[in-house]
């Protein structure tokens, strides 16, 4: 086991007289009363009684939430029979191993296997650089600043989650590990996980997915993909028109309404899955998805028919109000129409929330433009890529529903871009993606051709406040169609980013505040939000 080297002897206290704080920092007292000097060197005892010097402790770094000694990794690498000398540095978040071979250079696989025998996964170098000699300074010590910068390499294709369950398990793993992201095939423990963080991950998964997995299950199935295969005893239909994003917690069953999240233009409600992670209010979350995504199903041709159908679905799931509705983009327009239908049935809509959604009035000029079938499809494909946050293959610089004249997008090209970028939709097969594109075309038509009735209640509006090309978009355009107050919260992002994890975390905090005001139910870990600074009202 490696540790700091402490020594005793005369002349060690030179320079510490009259400096009690520095003395306390550099000296420790042994059990027998002898004062020892902390050298700051990392060393270990060898079986023959000799001390093996491993390097300076000031080469300690933190990665994946774990504090590690670079010298410890270097010692393991140098311990291989074919390695003469090695050093390790941190570069752009990756551990880089620089190695000098003896006679025959071992393969990277051999070295990785050797390191795995002695090091946990989070201490394994991600990249290897071979040198003839390690650079030394004038004192004959390693000159880390003179190490060559590793050659930039193309990232290996990172597999996207193949279904919604995998996507959510990736999110729960990342939360438990305090990482920004985890891919489906990454090993929980190689990313720095331990038994405590695995317990945390299991708790998040059980709460979010309604599973009953244990610590042993995560040890046995340590990647999101493996755990998804173990946990999905019953196949989850990702295109279910009423997709359960988070089950209700038993302790509050019947006490809180369901939060119904209505799909954007593509007809799929997976974009709201992040709310299952961040919303502290323990309500059930259901994603309402479009018809037309499955073989043989009919696309709903009008906003009114769609709203009537969705209101019927909602009442079948929760027969009586109050109802909570949320919609992003086109989903906000649909949510408004659903709220009107529920009110017409004598029901109470306690919350209507929109994420950067605007009424048809602001889009009619585009609907009036006469387009041929190819142009209409190109517009829809561009809108799909825009919502997915994928750059168009040509310079757009135009509103999200416009494409430069003469430019054409093909379905196969769009599907290819979705797959290349690892978008969540890439897990769908080509026929399903074809049907999804048909739903987008229909949504684009409804955006500019629908009529809105008046919703008799307040509306919570989240504005994507980053500068945009569509300068005419204004939430005040809802004023004729909302009899109550329109409470606005600016979110520092653009329209596609409204469904990203960091944005949904912020939106979830505001929704928790709204739910607490509506029900008096205080989430177990309420998020602090300065509503006075962030919430404005559009006056009636």
Secondary structure as GFF3:
##gff-version 3
##sequence-region A 1 540
A	DSSP	beta_strand	3	7	.	.	.	ID=ss1
A	DSSP	alpha_helix	20	26	.	.	.	ID=ss2
A	DSSP	beta_strand	27	29	.	.	.	ID=ss3
A	DSSP	beta_strand	35	45	.	.	.	ID=ss4
A	DSSP	beta_strand	51	56	.	.	.	ID=ss5
A	DSSP	three_ten_helix	57	59	.	.	.	ID=ss6
A	DSSP	beta_strand	60	63	.	.	.	ID=ss7
A	DSSP	beta_strand	66	69	.	.	.	ID=ss8
A	DSSP	alpha_helix	70	78	.	.	.	ID=ss9
A	DSSP	beta_strand	83	91	.	.	.	ID=ss10
A	DSSP	beta_strand	94	101	.	.	.	ID=ss11
A	DSSP	alpha_helix	108	116	.	.	.	ID=ss12
A	DSSP	three_ten_helix	121	123	.	.	.	ID=ss13
A	DSSP	beta_strand	127	130	.	.	.	ID=ss14
A	DSSP	three_ten_helix	144	146	.	.	.	ID=ss15
A	DSSP	alpha_helix	164	177	.	.	.	ID=ss16
A	DSSP	alpha_helix	195	209	.	.	.	ID=ss17
A	DSSP	alpha_helix	215	220	.	.	.	ID=ss18
A	DSSP	alpha_helix	224	231	.	.	.	ID=ss19
A	DSSP	beta_strand	242	246	.	.	.	ID=ss20
A	DSSP	three_ten_helix	250	252	.	.	.	ID=ss21
A	DSSP	beta_strand	259	262	.	.	.	ID=ss22
A	DSSP	three_ten_helix	270	272	.	.	.	ID=ss23
A	DSSP	alpha_helix	273	278	.	.	.	ID=ss24
A	DSSP	beta_strand	285	288	.	.	.	ID=ss25
A	DSSP	alpha_helix	303	317	.	.	.	ID=ss26
A	DSSP	beta_strand	323	328	.	.	.	ID=ss27
A	DSSP	alpha_helix	330	344	.	.	.	ID=ss28
A	DSSP	beta_strand	349	355	.	.	.	ID=ss29
A	DSSP	three_ten_helix	360	362	.	.	.	ID=ss30
A	DSSP	alpha_helix	364	367	.	.	.	ID=ss31
A	DSSP	alpha_helix	373	387	.	.	.	ID=ss32
A	DSSP	alpha_helix	411	420	.	.	.	ID=ss33
A	DSSP	three_ten_helix	424	427	.	.	.	ID=ss34
A	DSSP	alpha_helix	430	449	.	.	.	ID=ss35
A	DSSP	beta_strand	459	464	.	.	.	ID=ss36
A	DSSP	three_ten_helix	475	481	.	.	.	ID=ss37
A	DSSP	beta_strand	486	491	.	.	.	ID=ss38
A	DSSP	three_ten_helix	496	499	.	.	.	ID=ss39
A	DSSP	alpha_helix	501	519	.	.	.	ID=ss40
A	DSSP	alpha_helix	531	534	.	.	.	ID=ss41
A	DSSP	beta_strand	535	538	.	.	.	ID=ss42
###
